[in-house]
Amino acid sequence: MSSFQSNDRVLEHSTTKKTFSQTRKPKDMSRIFKKYADLLINYCVSLKKGERLLVQTTTLAEPLAREVYRAALRAGGHPHMRFEFREQYRIRMNESAEHQLRYVDPTYALAMEEFDAYIVIRAPFNNRASQNINFDNAKIAAEALRPYRKRYSERTATLDMKRNLCEFPTSAHAQNAGMSLEEYEDFIFNACYLYDDDPAARWREVSAHQQRIVDLLNQKETIRYKGKGTDITFSIKGRTWINSDGKTNMPSGEVYTSPVEDSVNGTIHFAYPSVYVGEEVEGITLWVKDGYIEKWEAKKGQKLLDRIFQIEGSRRFGEAAIGTNMRIQKPVKNILFDEKIGGTVHMAIGQSYLQTGGKNNSTIHWDMIADMKDGGEIYADDELIYQNGHFIF
């Protein structure tokens, strides 16, 4: 990407070799959380006077949540806080009767229908807490939420609801990433530009940089990903590429679209590991014909794949994307970060994004990531535009 950068600050986003371990972590964590909250409220969802906001997280994220609450009030908004305690979801899935599984929290339901903004701060207690839940009960609960998730997709697609997914550092995700908690804090804060004097200004620069990529891709009709174990093509005719610049995910750093559902053909190999519903899957390969996934295999997690591909809509793709955040350079088994790794592409099975023109419906959306830094290529209408992890136009 560095071939068309206009200034050094954007250049750091695309080509820097600095890692989180080389960044000095400030001692004042409260200052970092204030900056994080200010970024979420005033940049990510741009909360305005009188707007209603739902914040969903766990009790572990209280230090950040309280600053988000403060920032929302200072912006003139009406924040509603929704906290989950340890193993709450697991207890509900294993102990509930059917009528309880079909019950939807009225605050959540109202928010999906009417609130102006929605922030989810991920802060897990245990990444494996959902691994042994009652899977049949989970399907019933997911079905009950379907109309509200549909409404959420519709409203976020038209920007009637502003939303952001972010993360509070916890030991669960740090351990999953193979890091100490302090290292993981540095990793998150660095990826979000929270060590910078003005994080929002940095994200505005990223936005301008990625807009040039989106402008090119939106002129094309066919995309081909080619790399180790991968040679897959799909049509994007009539679809829209989106500039993910921190407004919907924090951190961000990707451009994405939804492929034409019946146009995907070829094979794609996802070498990077991922965790879904508490289970780790690695070495996924998918064989696709006319948009339909005909065959699949995984070096680890085959049984989970077999279950997932029984879900309606899961055997078609809802997303195709390119990761651009060069401050994220290795997988941490956390999709919020892994899908943004600079020098990767990803495709998601399941639910499409309405704002891109996608039409596939499903109760799941699972991103799978492929490395492109060692010989990977992307062609747009047969023109080579990307090589070895970088755009070359």
VOROVEX-234000 format. One line per 4 residues: for each residue x, y, z of C-alpha. Coordinates in steps of 0.25 Angstrom, whole numbers. Layout:
X:Y:Z  ...;
This chain:
0:0:0  12:9:2  13:13:-12  1:22:-12;
2:28:3  2:43:4  8:45:17  17:39:28;
5:37:38  -3:29:29  9:22:24  11:16:38;
-3:10:37  1:2:25  16:-1:26  21:1:40;
30:-10:46  27:-6:60  20:-15:69  12:-14:82;
24:-19:90  32:-7:85  22:3:90  23:9:104;
10:7:112  6:19:120  5:16:135  -8:24:136;
-19:14:131  -30:23:135  -25:33:125  -25:22:114;
-39:18:117  -44:33:116  -37:34:103  -43:21:98;
-57:25:103  -56:39:96  -52:32:83  -64:22:84;
-74:33:87  -69:45:79  -63:38:67  -68:24:66;
-83:26:68  -83:42:69  -94:42:79  -102:55:79;
-111:62:89  -124:54:92  -119:41:85  -121:28:92;
-109:18:94  -109:4:98  -95:-1:103  -94:-16:105;
-82:-23:112  -78:-31:124  -75:-27:138  -60:-28:135;
-61:-16:127  -66:-7:138  -53:3:137  -56:6:122;
-71:5:123  -72:16:134  -64:25:125  -73:22:113;
-85:25:122  -78:39:126  -74:42:112  -88:39:107;
-95:48:117  -85:59:114  -89:58:99  -104:60:103;
-108:45:101  -116:36:109  -107:23:112  -113:10:116;
-104:0:122  -105:-15:120  -95:-24:128  -94:-39:127;
-88:-47:139  -79:-59:139  -85:-71:131  -98:-64:130;
-100:-69:115  -96:-83:119  -106:-84:131  -117:-79:122;
-115:-89:111  -114:-101:120  -125:-97:130  -136:-90:122;
-149:-96:118  -153:-93:104  -162:-82:107  -150:-75:115;
-141:-77:103  -151:-70:94  -152:-58:103  -145:-46:98;
-139:-35:108  -149:-24:105  -138:-13:107  -130:-20:95;
-142:-22:87  -146:-7:89  -132:-3:85  -131:-11:73;
-144:-4:68  -142:10:73  -129:14:79  -119:23:72;
-106:16:75  -101:2:81  -87:-1:86  -83:-15:90;
-70:-16:98  -65:-30:98  -59:-34:111  -60:-49:113;
-58:-56:126  -54:-70:119  -53:-73:104  -58:-87:106;
-70:-84:115  -80:-87:103  -73:-99:98  -82:-110:105;
-95:-102:105  -108:-109:100  -107:-106:85  -121:-109:83;
-125:-98:93  -115:-89:87  -122:-90:73  -136:-87:80;
-130:-75:86  -124:-70:73  -137:-72:66  -144:-63:76;
-134:-52:73  -135:-54:58  -145:-42:56  -137:-33:65;
-124:-36:58  -131:-34:44  -136:-21:49  -122:-17:54;
-116:-21:40  -126:-12:33  -124:0:42  -109:-1:42;
-109:-2:27  -116:11:26  -109:17:37  -122:19:45;
-114:12:56  -99:15:59  -92:3:65  -78:-1:69;
-71:-13:74  -59:-12:82  -51:-19:93  -47:-18:107;
-34:-26:111  -36:-38:119  -28:-49:124  -37:-59:116;
-33:-53:102  -19:-50:106  -17:-64:110  -23:-68:97;
-14:-59:89  -2:-65:96  1:-52:103  2:-46:117;
-10:-37:121  0:-25:120  5:-29:107  -10:-31:102;
-13:-17:107  -2:-11:99  -6:-19:87  -21:-13:88;
-17:1:91  -6:1:80  -16:-4:69  -26:6:73;
-16:18:73  -19:21:88  -4:24:90  -6:36:80;
-9:50:85  -21:50:76  -26:36:73  -38:41:65;
-29:49:56  -21:37:53  -34:29:49  -38:40:40;
-25:39:33  -27:24:32  -41:26:26  -36:35:15;
-25:25:11  -35:13:10  -45:22:2  -35:21:-9;
-35:6:-9  -51:6:-8  -52:16:-20  -44:6:-29;
-51:-6:-25  -65:0:-27  -61:2:-41  -59:-13:-43;
-68:-25:-46  -59:-38:-43  -49:-41:-32  -39:-53:-31;
-32:-57:-18  -20:-65:-21  -10:-71:-11  -5:-84:-4;
-16:-94:-5  -25:-82:-11  -31:-79:-24  -45:-73:-23;
-53:-63:-32  -66:-56:-29  -74:-45:-35  -76:-32:-28;
-85:-26:-39  -95:-17:-33  -89:-19:-19  -82:-8:-11;
-69:-8:-4  -69:-2:10  -58:6:16  -57:1:30;
-50:12:37  -53:10:52  -67:15:52  -73:1:53;
-61:-7:59  -50:-2:68  -39:-5:64  -42:-6:49;
-34:-6:36  -41:-13:25  -49:-11:13  -61:-21:10;
-73:-25:2  -82:-36:0  -80:-45:-13  -91:-48:-22;
-97:-61:-15  -96:-70:-27  -84:-65:-33  -73:-71:-24;
-65:-82:-30  -52:-89:-26  -44:-93:-14  -40:-85:-2;
-30:-89:9  -31:-81:23  -18:-84:30  -20:-75:42;
-27:-81:54  -40:-76:59  -50:-78:71  -65:-80:69;
-75:-82:80  -63:-86:89  -57:-96:80  -44:-94:72;
-43:-98:58  -31:-98:49  -26:-101:35  -40:-99:28;
-41:-102:13  -54:-100:6  -58:-104:-8  -68:-95:-15;
-77:-97:-28  -87:-86:-32  -87:-80:-19  -90:-92:-11;
-79:-99:-2  -79:-113:-6  -68:-119:2  -60:-114:15;
-49:-119:24  -41:-115:35  -28:-120:42  -35:-116:55;
-49:-114:58  -56:-123:47  -68:-127:56  -71:-112:58;
-70:-109:43  -80:-121:41  -90:-115:51  -89:-101:46;
-91:-105:31  -105:-110:35  -109:-96:39  -118:-90:28;
-110:-80:19  -97:-84:25  -92:-91:12  -92:-77:4;
-83:-65:7  -87:-52:13  -74:-45:12  -61:-43:5;
-51:-34:10  -36:-29:11  -29:-26:24  -21:-13:24;
-16:-11:39  -1:-13:39  -1:-10:54  -7:-24:55;
3:-34:49  0:-48:56  -13:-55:59  -18:-55:74;
-30:-64:72  -39:-52:73  -47:-48:60  -48:-34:64;
-33:-33:62  -30:-44:53  -39:-40:41  -31:-27:41;
-17:-32:40  -10:-25:29  -6:-34:18  -18:-44:19;
-32:-46:13  -44:-52:19  -57:-58:15  -69:-60:24;
-80:-71:23  -94:-67:26  -101:-54:28  -98:-43:17;
-97:-28:20  -109:-21:14  -101:-8:12  -92:-15:2;
-104:-21:-6  -103:-35:0  -115:-44:0  -111:-56:8;
-118:-59:21  -113:-67:33  -113:-67:48  -98:-67:47;
-86:-59:41  -73:-66:43  -60:-59:37  -49:-68:32;
-35:-62:30  -25:-65:19  -10:-60:19  -6:-53:6;
8:-48:10  16:-59:4  12:-59:-11  -3:-55:-10;
-9:-48:-21  -22:-40:-24  -28:-38:-37  -39:-28:-41;
-45:-30:-55  -32:-38:-58  -23:-27:-54  -13:-30:-43;
-15:-19:-32  -9:-26:-19  3:-34:-17  10:-40:-5;
1:-33:5  1:-19:-1  -7:-12:-12  2:-8:-24;
-6:2:-31;
